[in-house]
Amino acid sequence: MNPEDERLRLVERERGAEAQKIIDSTVWHESYELLANDLNARMLSVSCSDEETLQCKKDLLALHKVKKNIENVLVTGELANKQLEDNRDVS
């Protein structure tokens, strides 16, 4: 692995560690569940208009995208860590 690749892997590993902290955070889980539950409840409300329902769906999709991005950063960091370890084993 060339020095630039190794530097990039180190950055990815650090970002993965940060993502792990977020995923492990009680505050993250509470916040995510609170927002998701609130959006779902608003969509199911009989007084919710079609426009409001559509906006809730968009907001819920955005919330899921944020979660998925954090999970992807975590996985990328884990893969980078594995590549760094494999490279050190070969050296």
N, C-alpha and C positions, 0 to 999 in steps of 0.2 A: 504494500500500500504506500503510495507516495505521500509526502508530507501534507499536501493540500487535502487529500482524501482523509487523512487521519485527523486533521484539524476540523474538517466538516463533521466527521463522526463524533468527535469530542463535543462539538456544539450540539449535535442532535441528541447525544447522550444526556447533556445537561438539560436540554429542553424536555426530554423524556422524564427526567427526575422531577422537574417542576410540574409537569403534567400529572405525575403520580401523586405529588403533594395535593394537587387540586382534587383529584379523584378520591383520595383518601380522606378529604376534609369533610367533617360533619356539616360545616356551614354550606359547602357546595351541595351536598345531598339534600339538606333541608331546603335550601333556596330553589333547587331544581324541582323538587317535589311540590313545593308551595306554588311555584309558577305554573307547572304543568297541571296540577289539580285545579287551580283557579281558572285557567283557560278552558279546561274541559268542563268545569261547572258552568262557566258563562255560556259555552256553546250549547249545553243541554238545557239552559234556562228557557222557559216558554216565552219569556219576554224578549229574548234575543232576536234581533232582526237578521235578515239574510246578510246584510253588510257586516254587522257585528260578528256573525258566525264566520264569515269569510276572513275577517281580520284576525279572529282568534285562531283559526286554522293556520294562517300565515305566521302568526306569532309562535304557535306551537311548533311549526316546522323550523323556524329560526332557532328556537330553543334546542330542538333535537340536533340541528346542524352544529351548534356550539359544542354540545356534548360529544358528538361524533368527532369533531375536530380535535378536541382535547384527548380523546381516546386514540386517535390516529397519531398524535404527537407522542403519546406514551409508547405505542407500538414501534414507531420509528426510532425512538430513543433506545428501546430494548434491542432492536435489530442492530443499531449502531454499536451498542455495547458488546454484543456478540461478535460483530466483525472486528472490533478492537481486540477483544480477547483472543479470537482465532488468529489474528495477525501477530499478536505477541507470542502465541504458542508456536507459530511457524518460525519466528525470528530466532 
